[in-house]
Amino acid sequence: MGLEMNLANTTHRLNFTHISQPWLRDLVKAYMRYNLAVHSPGDCISKMVAMNAFSHFLAQCHPHLGVTGLNRPLMVEYIGYLRDRQVSEAWICTALVSLRTFLEISAYRLERHDLPKERLIFDDDLPKEKKTLPREIPEEVLVQIREHLSTLDTAMLRMATILLECGLRISELCTLPFDCLMCDDKHEWYLKFYQMKLKQEHVIPLVNETVVAVIQAQQEGTRAQWEGQSPYLFTRPLKRTRGRPLPFVRMTFANRLNRWALEKISEIVMVACIICNPISSDIRWACASSTMMCPWK
């Protein structure tokens, strides 16, 4: 379909086989064709997870229910079902909003006349948003991270160094182009990378020459491994690419870094465990898993 995919992720397909109800599967397929045209593949995968969860609920609690059974009492029961599960309130909110969007888009924009026209899930049904603690990593923890960096293997050390100094998202780090370094006529260095969320290239100054040296060393290693054929700075192991250079997998990087943190010091463990999304301005190193199954299975 010509969609722009983030190759640092490993989920590139929409799997409908986890939706056990044929009538719901057909509805979701039609909805996804629409959603792919107007939203990102990542949004579709997120909504797919939510629809899998709803299908799992129906299979457990209402195995014989059809499309005519979609009503407000069913939604109230589903809300209670979600709250009885060991899942976060953020996930519950995502699941309900995704289901509401699916139902209303299908009823109005896709003109499915067999679906209810009235709203079935209201804003009051959603968990109240809680105030969260600042996600900035304390300076003393950053000091300890830097003290232990030398214990990482070469590739991980180079990637972590770039993260610490440049504050990229993990996916941005993993998909850094091979020629990401730029030097102007004043011999000042810049880092060029692509921001998937904004769908644009971004350039930032590099004031730390260590980062420049790290990138140049990685360029030499990648050039030698791929004989100058890789468009990426950091690539997956050759044996896992079938001869085609692919960017490093973001979950592999996050998992390795978290395991490293667990082996080192408690302060780093705390940081590795509480940060689940790349939003810290100092270092962005953990990311949520986009499993296609229900989150509590």
C-alpha positions as CSV (number, residue, x, y, z in Angstrom):
1,M,0.0,0.0,0.0
2,G,3.1,2.2,-0.1
3,L,2.9,2.9,3.7
4,E,6.0,4.3,5.4
5,M,7.0,1.8,8.1
6,N,9.5,2.1,10.9
7,L,12.0,-0.7,10.1
8,A,13.4,-0.5,13.7
9,N,10.2,-2.2,14.7
10,T,9.5,-5.9,14.1
11,T,5.7,-5.7,13.8
12,H,4.9,-4.9,10.2
13,R,1.6,-6.8,9.7
14,L,-2.0,-6.5,11.0
15,N,-3.0,-9.9,12.3
16,F,-6.7,-10.5,12.3
17,T,-6.6,-14.2,13.4
18,H,-6.9,-13.3,17.1
19,I,-10.4,-11.9,16.5
20,S,-12.5,-15.1,16.8
21,Q,-15.9,-13.6,15.8
22,P,-16.3,-13.6,12.0
23,W,-18.7,-10.6,12.0
24,L,-16.3,-8.6,14.2
25,R,-13.3,-9.6,12.1
26,D,-15.0,-8.4,8.9
27,L,-15.9,-5.1,10.6
28,V,-12.3,-4.6,11.8
29,K,-10.9,-5.3,8.4
30,A,-13.1,-2.7,6.8
31,Y,-12.2,-0.2,9.5
32,M,-8.5,-0.9,9.1
33,R,-8.6,-0.2,5.4
34,Y,-10.0,3.2,6.3
35,N,-7.7,3.8,9.2
36,L,-4.6,3.0,7.1
37,A,-5.5,5.7,4.6
38,V,-5.7,8.4,7.3
39,H,-3.5,7.3,10.1
40,S,0.0,5.8,10.7
41,P,0.7,2.1,10.7
42,G,1.6,2.5,14.4
43,D,-1.9,3.8,15.1
44,C,-3.4,0.9,13.3
45,I,-1.3,-1.6,15.3
46,S,-2.3,0.1,18.5
47,K,-6.0,-0.1,17.6
48,M,-5.6,-3.7,16.5
49,V,-4.4,-4.6,20.0
50,A,-7.5,-2.9,21.4
51,M,-9.8,-4.9,19.1
52,N,-8.1,-8.1,20.0
53,A,-8.8,-7.3,23.6
54,F,-12.5,-6.7,22.9
55,S,-12.7,-9.9,20.9
56,H,-11.2,-11.8,23.8
57,F,-13.8,-10.3,26.2
58,L,-16.6,-11.4,23.9
59,A,-15.2,-14.9,23.5
60,Q,-15.1,-15.3,27.3
61,C,-18.3,-13.6,28.3
62,H,-20.6,-13.6,25.3
63,P,-19.5,-16.3,22.9
64,H,-22.7,-16.2,20.9
65,L,-23.2,-12.5,20.7
66,G,-23.7,-10.9,17.3
67,V,-23.5,-7.4,15.9
68,T,-27.0,-6.6,17.2
69,G,-25.8,-7.1,20.7
70,L,-23.5,-4.1,20.7
71,N,-25.2,-1.7,23.1
72,R,-24.6,0.4,26.2
73,P,-25.0,-2.4,28.8
74,L,-22.4,-4.5,27.0
75,M,-20.0,-1.6,27.1
76,V,-20.6,-1.1,30.8
77,E,-19.9,-4.7,31.4
78,Y,-16.7,-4.4,29.3
79,I,-15.5,-1.5,31.3
80,G,-15.9,-3.5,34.5
81,Y,-14.1,-6.4,32.8
82,L,-11.1,-4.3,32.0
83,R,-10.9,-2.8,35.5
84,D,-10.9,-6.4,36.9
85,R,-7.8,-7.2,34.9
86,Q,-4.2,-6.5,36.0
87,V,-3.7,-3.8,33.4
88,S,-2.9,-0.1,33.8
89,E,-5.4,2.7,33.7
90,A,-3.6,4.1,30.7
91,W,-4.2,0.8,28.8
92,I,-7.9,0.8,29.8
93,C,-8.2,4.3,28.5
94,T,-6.5,3.4,25.2
95,A,-8.7,0.3,24.8
96,L,-12.0,2.2,25.4
97,V,-11.1,5.1,23.2
98,S,-10.0,2.8,20.4
99,L,-13.2,0.8,20.6
100,R,-15.3,3.9,20.7
101,T,-13.5,5.3,17.6
102,F,-13.9,2.0,15.8
103,L,-17.7,1.9,16.5
104,E,-18.4,5.5,15.5
105,I,-16.2,5.5,12.4
106,S,-17.8,2.3,11.2
107,A,-21.3,3.5,11.9
108,Y,-21.0,7.0,10.4
109,R,-18.1,7.2,7.9
110,L,-18.3,3.6,6.7
111,E,-22.1,3.7,6.8
112,R,-22.6,0.4,8.6
113,H,-26.3,0.6,9.3
114,D,-26.3,-2.5,11.4
115,L,-24.2,-0.7,14.1
116,P,-25.8,1.6,16.7
117,K,-25.7,5.3,15.9
118,E,-25.7,6.5,19.5
119,R,-22.5,6.9,21.5
120,L,-21.9,3.8,23.7
121,I,-18.7,4.9,25.5
122,F,-18.6,8.3,27.2
123,D,-15.7,10.4,28.5
124,D,-16.9,9.8,32.0
125,D,-16.3,6.1,31.5
126,L,-12.6,6.7,31.0
127,P,-10.2,6.5,34.0
128,K,-9.3,9.8,35.4
129,E,-5.9,11.1,34.3
130,K,-3.4,11.0,37.2
131,K,-0.7,13.5,37.7
132,T,2.6,11.8,37.0
133,L,6.0,12.5,38.5
134,P,8.6,14.2,36.3
135,R,10.3,11.8,34.0
136,E,13.7,13.6,33.9
137,I,16.5,11.3,35.0
138,P,18.4,12.8,38.0
139,E,21.8,14.0,37.3
140,E,23.4,11.7,39.9
141,V,21.9,8.7,38.1
142,L,23.3,10.0,34.8
143,V,26.7,10.2,36.4
144,Q,26.5,6.5,37.5
145,I,25.2,5.5,34.0
146,R,28.3,7.2,32.4
147,E,30.6,5.5,35.0
148,H,29.3,2.0,33.9
149,L,29.1,2.6,30.1
150,S,32.5,1.0,29.6
151,T,31.0,-2.4,30.6
152,L,28.7,-2.4,27.6
153,D,29.7,-4.1,24.3
154,T,31.0,-1.8,21.5
155,A,27.7,-1.4,19.6
156,M,25.6,-0.8,22.8
157,L,28.2,1.6,24.1
158,R,28.2,3.7,21.0
159,M,24.4,3.8,20.9
160,A,24.1,4.7,24.5
161,T,26.7,7.4,24.1
162,I,24.7,9.0,21.3
163,L,21.5,8.8,23.3
164,L,23.0,10.5,26.4
165,E,24.3,13.4,24.4
166,C,21.6,13.8,21.7
167,G,18.4,12.7,23.4
168,L,16.9,10.9,20.4
169,R,14.0,8.5,20.4
170,I,15.1,4.9,20.3
171,S,13.6,4.4,16.8
172,E,15.5,7.5,15.6
173,L,18.7,6.1,17.0
174,C,18.2,2.7,15.4
175,T,17.4,4.2,12.0
176,L,20.2,6.8,11.9
177,P,21.4,7.0,8.3
178,F,24.9,5.9,7.6
179,D,25.8,9.5,6.4
180,C,24.2,11.1,9.5
181,L,27.2,13.4,10.2
182,M,27.4,16.8,8.6
183,C,30.2,19.3,8.7
184,D,29.9,23.0,7.7
185,D,32.5,25.4,6.3
186,K,33.3,26.4,9.9
187,H,34.2,22.8,10.7
188,E,31.3,22.5,13.1
189,W,29.5,19.1,13.3
190,Y,25.8,18.3,13.0
191,L,23.7,15.2,13.3
192,K,21.0,14.6,10.7
193,F,18.2,12.1,11.4
194,Y,14.6,11.4,10.4
195,Q,11.7,12.1,12.8
196,M,9.1,9.5,12.0
197,K,6.4,11.2,14.1
198,L,6.8,14.5,12.3
199,K,7.8,12.9,9.0
200,Q,10.7,15.2,8.4
201,E,14.4,15.4,8.6
202,H,15.9,17.1,11.7
203,V,19.4,18.5,12.2
204,I,21.0,19.2,15.6
205,P,24.5,20.5,16.5
206,L,27.0,18.2,18.0
207,V,29.1,20.0,20.6
208,N,30.7,16.9,22.1
209,E,33.5,15.7,19.8
210,T,33.3,12.3,21.5
211,V,30.0,11.7,19.8
212,V,31.5,12.6,16.5
213,A,34.3,10.2,17.0
214,V,31.9,7.4,18.1
215,I,29.8,7.9,14.9
216,Q,32.9,7.9,12.7
217,A,34.1,4.7,14.3
218,Q,30.7,3.1,13.8
219,Q,30.7,4.2,10.2
220,E,34.0,2.4,9.7
221,G,32.6,-0.8,11.3
222,T,29.4,-0.7,9.3
223,R,31.3,0.0,6.1
224,A,33.6,-2.9,6.6
225,Q,30.7,-5.3,7.5
226,W,28.4,-4.3,4.6
227,E,31.1,-3.2,2.1
228,G,29.5,0.2,1.9
229,Q,26.0,-1.1,1.0
230,S,24.2,-0.2,4.3
231,P,22.0,2.9,4.4
232,Y,21.9,2.6,8.2
233,L,24.6,3.4,10.8
234,F,23.5,0.6,13.2
235,T,22.4,-2.6,11.6
236,R,21.1,-5.9,12.8
237,P,23.5,-8.9,13.0
238,L,24.2,-10.2,9.5
239,K,22.9,-13.7,10.2
240,R,19.4,-12.2,10.9
241,T,19.0,-10.0,7.9
242,R,19.2,-12.6,5.0
243,G,21.8,-10.5,3.3
244,R,19.8,-7.3,3.4
245,P,21.0,-4.4,5.7
246,L,18.2,-3.6,8.2
247,P,18.3,-1.1,11.1
248,F,18.9,-2.3,14.7
249,V,15.7,-3.4,16.4
250,R,14.5,-0.9,19.0
251,M,13.2,-3.5,21.4
252,T,16.5,-5.4,21.3
253,F,18.3,-2.2,22.2
254,A,15.9,-1.3,25.1
255,N,15.9,-4.9,26.5
256,R,19.6,-5.2,26.4
257,L,20.1,-1.8,28.1
258,N,17.5,-2.7,30.8
259,R,19.2,-6.1,31.4
260,W,22.5,-4.2,31.7
261,A,20.9,-1.8,34.2
262,L,19.6,-4.7,36.3
263,E,23.1,-6.1,36.5
264,K,24.7,-2.9,37.6
265,I,23.2,-0.5,40.2
266,S,19.9,0.0,41.8
267,E,19.5,3.6,40.7
268,I,19.8,2.6,37.1
269,V,17.3,-0.2,37.7
270,M,14.8,2.3,38.9
271,V,15.3,4.4,35.8
272,A,15.1,1.5,33.4
273,C,11.9,0.1,35.0
274,I,9.9,3.3,35.3
275,I,10.5,4.8,31.9
276,C,8.3,3.0,29.4
277,N,8.1,5.7,26.7
278,P,10.8,7.7,25.0
279,I,9.9,11.1,26.5
280,S,12.8,12.1,28.7
281,S,14.8,15.0,27.3
282,D,18.1,13.6,28.8
283,I,18.0,10.0,27.7
284,R,15.3,8.0,26.0
285,W,16.0,4.4,26.3
286,A,13.0,2.2,27.0
287,C,9.9,1.6,25.0
288,A,6.6,-0.2,25.3
289,S,6.0,-3.6,23.6
290,S,3.4,-3.6,20.9
291,T,2.2,-7.1,21.2
292,M,-0.6,-8.2,19.0
293,M,-2.1,-10.3,21.8
294,C,-4.2,-9.1,24.7
295,P,-2.0,-7.4,27.3
296,W,-3.1,-9.6,30.2
297,K,-2.7,-13.0,28.4
